[in-house]
Amino acid sequence: MTARIQGAAARDKPVPKSRAAEMMARVRRALCLVLGMLSLSLLLVVLGVYTTTRTESLDVTGYSSGVILTLGSFLGLLGLRLEENRKQLLTAAIVFLSFGIITSFLCVVIDGACIVLSMDMRPLKAERCQFYSSGGSYIYENFYTSVSCWNLKESCTMTVRSGTCYCCDLYNCANGGYLSNYYEFVGVRSCEEVFTIYILIWTLTGLNLVAFFTGILTTAVLGSIKDSKSSGPVTKPSESAPSSPTAPLLMDANVHTVHQSHPGASMYFPPAENAAASQGFPPSSAPPPFAPPTSALPFRVHGLSA
Protein backbone atom coordinates (compact mmCIF):
# COMPACT_ATOMS: atom_id res chain seq x y z
CA MET A 1 0.00 0.00 0.00
CA THR A 2 2.83 2.36 0.89
CA ALA A 3 4.63 1.60 -2.37
CA ARG A 4 1.43 2.32 -4.31
CA ILE A 5 1.04 5.72 -2.60
CA GLN A 6 4.69 6.57 -3.29
CA GLY A 7 4.24 5.62 -6.94
CA ALA A 8 1.17 7.85 -7.27
CA ALA A 9 3.04 10.74 -5.64
CA ALA A 10 5.94 10.22 -8.04
CA ARG A 11 3.54 10.35 -11.01
CA ASP A 12 1.90 13.52 -9.71
CA LYS A 13 5.25 15.22 -9.23
CA PRO A 14 5.88 17.64 -12.17
CA VAL A 15 8.75 16.74 -14.41
CA PRO A 16 11.12 19.72 -14.93
CA LYS A 17 11.71 20.80 -18.50
CA SER A 18 15.09 20.38 -20.04
CA ARG A 19 17.21 23.34 -21.06
CA ALA A 20 16.76 22.62 -24.75
CA ALA A 21 12.96 22.44 -24.50
CA GLU A 22 12.85 25.68 -22.53
CA MET A 23 15.06 27.41 -25.10
CA MET A 24 12.86 26.18 -27.95
CA ALA A 25 9.78 27.55 -26.20
CA ARG A 26 11.49 30.92 -25.77
CA VAL A 27 12.48 30.96 -29.44
CA ARG A 28 8.89 30.19 -30.50
CA ARG A 29 7.51 33.01 -28.37
CA ALA A 30 10.14 35.38 -29.73
CA LEU A 31 9.30 34.24 -33.26
CA CYS A 32 5.62 35.11 -32.79
CA LEU A 33 6.60 38.51 -31.39
CA VAL A 34 8.96 39.24 -34.29
CA LEU A 35 6.31 38.21 -36.84
CA GLY A 36 3.85 40.59 -35.19
CA MET A 37 6.46 43.35 -35.27
CA LEU A 38 7.11 42.66 -38.95
CA SER A 39 3.40 42.84 -39.79
CA LEU A 40 3.04 46.10 -37.88
CA SER A 41 6.08 47.57 -39.65
CA LEU A 42 4.75 46.65 -43.09
CA LEU A 43 1.40 48.21 -42.19
CA LEU A 44 3.20 51.39 -41.18
CA VAL A 45 5.04 51.50 -44.51
CA VAL A 46 1.91 50.94 -46.62
CA LEU A 47 -0.29 53.33 -44.66
CA GLY A 48 2.40 56.00 -44.45
CA VAL A 49 3.15 55.95 -48.18
CA TYR A 50 -0.56 56.05 -49.03
CA THR A 51 -1.17 59.00 -46.71
CA THR A 52 1.86 60.90 -48.01
CA THR A 53 0.79 60.57 -51.63
CA ARG A 54 -2.74 61.83 -50.99
CA THR A 55 -1.68 65.47 -50.69
CA GLU A 56 1.42 67.56 -51.30
CA SER A 57 0.77 70.01 -48.46
CA LEU A 58 1.43 67.60 -45.60
CA ASP A 59 4.85 66.05 -45.02
CA VAL A 60 3.90 62.83 -43.23
CA THR A 61 6.89 60.96 -41.76
CA GLY A 62 5.18 57.87 -40.33
CA TYR A 63 6.45 55.49 -42.99
CA SER A 64 10.15 56.12 -42.19
CA SER A 65 9.92 54.27 -38.88
CA GLY A 66 8.16 51.39 -40.62
CA VAL A 67 11.05 50.98 -43.07
CA ILE A 68 13.65 50.71 -40.30
CA LEU A 69 11.51 48.44 -38.15
CA THR A 70 10.81 46.18 -41.13
CA LEU A 71 14.53 45.68 -41.73
CA GLY A 72 15.16 45.02 -38.04
CA SER A 73 12.28 42.54 -37.81
CA PHE A 74 13.48 40.69 -40.90
CA LEU A 75 16.99 40.35 -39.47
CA GLY A 76 15.53 39.13 -36.19
CA LEU A 77 13.45 36.56 -38.06
CA LEU A 78 16.56 35.29 -39.84
CA GLY A 79 18.49 35.16 -36.58
CA LEU A 80 15.81 33.03 -34.91
CA ARG A 81 15.44 30.63 -37.83
CA LEU A 82 19.09 30.13 -38.72
CA GLU A 83 21.70 28.45 -36.55
CA GLU A 84 24.67 29.89 -38.40
CA ASN A 85 25.70 33.45 -37.45
CA ARG A 86 22.76 33.70 -35.06
CA LYS A 87 24.52 36.05 -32.68
CA GLN A 88 25.57 38.45 -35.46
CA LEU A 89 22.08 38.53 -37.00
CA LEU A 90 20.39 39.14 -33.65
CA THR A 91 22.87 41.91 -32.86
CA ALA A 92 22.13 43.64 -36.18
CA ALA A 93 18.39 43.21 -35.59
CA ILE A 94 18.66 44.83 -32.15
CA VAL A 95 20.58 47.78 -33.61
CA PHE A 96 17.99 48.42 -36.36
CA LEU A 97 15.10 47.96 -33.96
CA SER A 98 16.68 50.49 -31.61
CA PHE A 99 16.90 53.06 -34.40
CA GLY A 100 13.33 52.21 -35.38
CA ILE A 101 12.11 52.82 -31.82
CA ILE A 102 13.69 56.28 -31.79
CA THR A 103 12.21 57.05 -35.23
CA SER A 104 8.76 55.91 -34.09
CA PHE A 105 8.88 58.33 -31.18
CA LEU A 106 9.90 61.17 -33.52
CA CYS A 107 7.10 60.26 -35.94
CA VAL A 108 4.57 60.38 -33.10
CA VAL A 109 5.78 63.86 -32.19
CA ILE A 110 5.90 65.17 -35.77
CA ASP A 111 2.71 63.61 -37.14
CA GLY A 112 0.70 63.86 -33.95
CA ALA A 113 1.72 67.23 -32.55
CA CYS A 114 2.99 69.19 -35.54
CA ILE A 115 0.57 68.06 -38.27
CA VAL A 116 -2.65 66.69 -36.82
CA LEU A 117 -3.01 69.37 -34.16
CA SER A 118 -2.40 72.03 -36.84
CA MET A 119 -5.30 70.83 -38.97
CA ASP A 120 -8.47 72.74 -38.09
CA MET A 121 -11.46 70.75 -39.30
CA ARG A 122 -14.15 73.25 -38.24
CA PRO A 123 -14.32 75.13 -41.59
CA LEU A 124 -14.47 71.81 -43.42
CA LYS A 125 -17.29 70.55 -41.22
CA ALA A 126 -19.15 73.83 -41.71
CA GLU A 127 -18.63 73.48 -45.50
CA ARG A 128 -16.88 76.86 -45.69
CA CYS A 129 -13.97 75.51 -47.79
CA GLN A 130 -13.90 75.50 -51.59
CA PHE A 131 -12.32 73.16 -54.08
CA TYR A 132 -10.69 74.50 -57.22
CA SER A 133 -10.18 72.34 -60.29
CA SER A 134 -9.28 73.61 -63.76
CA GLY A 135 -10.54 70.49 -65.46
CA GLY A 136 -8.75 67.69 -67.18
CA SER A 137 -7.57 69.63 -70.25
CA TYR A 138 -5.89 72.61 -68.62
CA ILE A 139 -2.62 74.09 -69.87
CA TYR A 140 0.35 75.06 -67.71
CA GLU A 141 -0.52 78.79 -67.67
CA ASN A 142 -3.91 78.03 -66.13
CA PHE A 143 -2.44 75.71 -63.51
CA TYR A 144 -2.54 78.51 -60.93
CA THR A 145 -5.41 80.95 -60.50
CA SER A 146 -6.34 83.81 -58.20
CA VAL A 147 -9.40 83.39 -56.02
CA SER A 148 -11.12 85.89 -53.74
CA CYS A 149 -11.01 85.33 -50.01
CA TRP A 150 -12.89 87.32 -47.42
CA ASN A 151 -13.54 87.22 -43.73
CA LEU A 152 -15.26 89.38 -41.15
CA LYS A 153 -12.63 92.14 -41.27
CA GLU A 154 -11.11 92.21 -44.74
CA SER A 155 -10.95 90.57 -48.12
CA CYS A 156 -8.05 89.64 -50.37
CA THR A 157 -7.03 87.44 -53.25
CA MET A 158 -5.17 84.15 -52.94
CA THR A 159 -3.33 82.18 -55.59
CA VAL A 160 -4.25 78.50 -55.54
CA ARG A 161 -3.17 75.56 -57.57
CA SER A 162 -5.42 73.26 -59.55
CA GLY A 163 -6.78 70.37 -57.48
CA THR A 164 -6.69 72.29 -54.18
CA CYS A 165 -9.12 72.48 -51.31
CA TYR A 166 -8.64 75.88 -49.64
CA CYS A 167 -10.24 77.52 -46.62
CA CYS A 168 -10.35 81.32 -46.61
CA ASP A 169 -11.23 81.36 -42.90
CA LEU A 170 -7.79 80.00 -42.12
CA TYR A 171 -5.91 82.28 -44.51
CA ASN A 172 -4.19 85.38 -43.14
CA CYS A 173 -4.95 88.10 -45.64
CA ALA A 174 -2.73 90.64 -43.89
CA ASN A 175 0.43 88.56 -43.96
CA GLY A 176 -0.46 86.37 -46.92
CA GLY A 177 0.34 83.08 -45.18
CA TYR A 178 -0.58 80.73 -42.39
CA LEU A 179 -2.26 81.74 -39.18
CA SER A 180 -1.48 78.63 -37.15
CA ASN A 181 -3.18 75.99 -39.30
CA TYR A 182 -3.07 74.55 -42.79
CA TYR A 183 -5.39 76.56 -45.01
CA GLU A 184 -4.98 74.61 -48.28
CA PHE A 185 -4.51 70.97 -49.29
CA VAL A 186 -2.91 70.54 -52.69
CA GLY A 187 -3.42 67.43 -54.78
CA VAL A 188 -6.68 66.20 -53.30
CA ARG A 189 -9.70 65.26 -55.38
CA SER A 190 -12.28 66.97 -53.16
CA CYS A 191 -12.59 68.62 -49.79
CA GLU A 192 -14.16 65.46 -48.38
CA GLU A 193 -10.88 63.64 -48.96
CA VAL A 194 -9.25 65.89 -46.35
CA PHE A 195 -11.32 64.13 -43.67
CA THR A 196 -9.93 60.80 -44.85
CA ILE A 197 -6.38 62.13 -44.68
CA TYR A 198 -7.06 63.45 -41.17
CA ILE A 199 -8.21 60.01 -39.98
CA LEU A 200 -5.28 58.29 -41.70
CA ILE A 201 -2.74 60.53 -39.98
CA TRP A 202 -4.33 59.87 -36.59
CA THR A 203 -4.25 56.12 -37.32
CA LEU A 204 -0.61 56.35 -38.40
CA THR A 205 0.27 58.19 -35.19
CA GLY A 206 -1.42 55.53 -33.08
CA LEU A 207 0.37 52.72 -34.93
CA ASN A 208 3.71 54.44 -34.38
CA LEU A 209 2.94 54.64 -30.68
CA VAL A 210 2.13 50.91 -30.60
CA ALA A 211 5.31 50.19 -32.60
CA PHE A 212 7.32 52.17 -30.05
CA PHE A 213 6.34 49.91 -27.13
CA THR A 214 6.32 46.71 -29.21
CA GLY A 215 9.81 47.47 -30.49
CA ILE A 216 11.11 47.89 -26.94
CA LEU A 217 9.64 44.51 -25.97
CA THR A 218 10.99 42.80 -29.09
CA THR A 219 14.47 44.22 -28.54
CA ALA A 220 14.51 42.98 -24.94
CA VAL A 221 13.42 39.46 -25.95
CA LEU A 222 15.97 39.20 -28.76
CA GLY A 223 18.70 40.46 -26.43
CA SER A 224 17.94 37.76 -23.86
CA ILE A 225 18.00 35.03 -26.52
CA LYS A 226 21.27 36.37 -27.95
CA ASP A 227 22.94 36.32 -24.52
CA SER A 228 21.68 32.84 -23.68
CA LYS A 229 22.86 31.48 -27.01
CA SER A 230 26.30 33.06 -26.74
CA SER A 231 27.03 31.59 -23.31
CA GLY A 232 27.13 27.80 -23.36
CA PRO A 233 26.77 25.50 -20.33
CA VAL A 234 29.80 25.46 -18.03
CA THR A 235 31.33 22.01 -17.50
CA LYS A 236 32.00 21.10 -13.90
CA PRO A 237 35.44 19.84 -12.93
CA SER A 238 33.99 16.57 -11.63
CA GLU A 239 32.26 15.91 -14.96
CA SER A 240 35.39 16.46 -17.03
CA ALA A 241 37.10 13.55 -18.73
CA PRO A 242 39.80 11.79 -16.68
CA SER A 243 42.38 12.21 -19.38
CA SER A 244 42.60 13.76 -22.79
CA PRO A 245 42.97 11.32 -25.70
CA THR A 246 45.60 13.54 -27.27
CA ALA A 247 47.62 14.17 -24.11
CA PRO A 248 51.17 12.72 -24.21
CA LEU A 249 51.96 9.88 -21.84
CA LEU A 250 55.05 10.02 -19.66
CA MET A 251 57.02 6.80 -19.53
CA ASP A 252 60.48 5.57 -18.96
CA ALA A 253 63.05 5.75 -21.72
CA ASN A 254 63.88 2.02 -21.53
CA VAL A 255 60.23 1.00 -21.65
CA HIS A 256 59.66 3.37 -24.57
CA THR A 257 62.65 1.83 -26.38
CA VAL A 258 61.41 -1.70 -25.83
CA HIS A 259 57.95 -0.74 -27.04
CA GLN A 260 59.44 0.81 -30.16
CA SER A 261 61.50 -2.32 -30.84
CA HIS A 262 58.72 -4.80 -30.08
CA PRO A 263 55.37 -3.30 -30.95
CA GLY A 264 53.51 -6.47 -30.06
CA ALA A 265 54.86 -6.66 -26.52
CA SER A 266 52.35 -5.97 -23.77
CA MET A 267 52.97 -3.32 -21.17
CA TYR A 268 52.32 -5.53 -18.13
CA PHE A 269 54.17 -5.12 -14.88
CA PRO A 270 53.75 -7.88 -12.30
CA PRO A 271 53.16 -6.98 -8.67
CA ALA A 272 56.09 -6.27 -6.43
CA GLU A 273 55.71 -9.54 -4.43
CA ASN A 274 55.61 -11.76 -7.53
CA ALA A 275 58.57 -9.93 -9.06
CA ALA A 276 60.59 -10.30 -5.91
CA ALA A 277 59.77 -14.03 -5.62
CA SER A 278 60.69 -14.69 -9.24
CA GLN A 279 64.02 -12.88 -8.91
CA GLY A 280 65.00 -14.63 -5.67
CA PHE A 281 64.65 -11.68 -3.30
CA PRO A 282 63.25 -12.33 0.13
CA PRO A 283 59.92 -10.75 0.90
CA SER A 284 61.44 -8.42 3.46
CA SER A 285 64.03 -7.02 1.05
CA ALA A 286 61.71 -6.25 -1.85
CA PRO A 287 63.01 -3.60 -4.23
CA PRO A 288 61.35 -0.18 -4.14
CA PRO A 289 58.35 0.34 -6.39
CA PHE A 290 58.79 1.80 -9.83
CA ALA A 291 59.06 5.59 -9.78
CA PRO A 292 58.15 7.65 -12.83
CA PRO A 293 60.79 9.96 -14.29
CA THR A 294 60.83 13.52 -13.07
CA SER A 295 60.65 15.04 -16.55
CA ALA A 296 59.52 13.90 -19.96
CA LEU A 297 62.13 13.26 -22.60
CA PRO A 298 62.12 15.97 -25.23
CA PHE A 299 62.83 13.48 -27.99
CA ARG A 300 62.28 9.87 -28.86
CA VAL A 301 65.08 7.37 -28.36
CA HIS A 302 65.84 5.62 -31.58
CA GLY A 303 67.61 2.32 -31.70
CA LEU A 304 68.27 -0.32 -29.07
CA SER A 305 70.51 0.16 -26.11
CA ALA A 306 73.42 -2.29 -25.79
Secondary structure, DSSP 4 states (H G I P E B T S, - for coil): -HHHHHHHHHHHSPPPPPHHHHHHHHHHHHHHHHHHHHHHHHHHHHHHHHHHTT-SS----HHHHHHHHHHHHHHHHHHHH-STTHHHHHHHHHHHHHHHHHHHHHHIIIIIIIIGGG---HHHHTT--EEE---TT--GGGSEEEEEEE-SS-EEEEEEESSEEE-GGGEETTTTEESSS--EEET-SSTHHHHHHHHHHHHHHHHHHHHHHHHHHHHHHHHHHHHHHHSPPPPPSTTS-SS-TTSPPP--HHHHHHHHH-TT-------HHHHHHHHT--STTPPPPP---SS--SSPPPS---
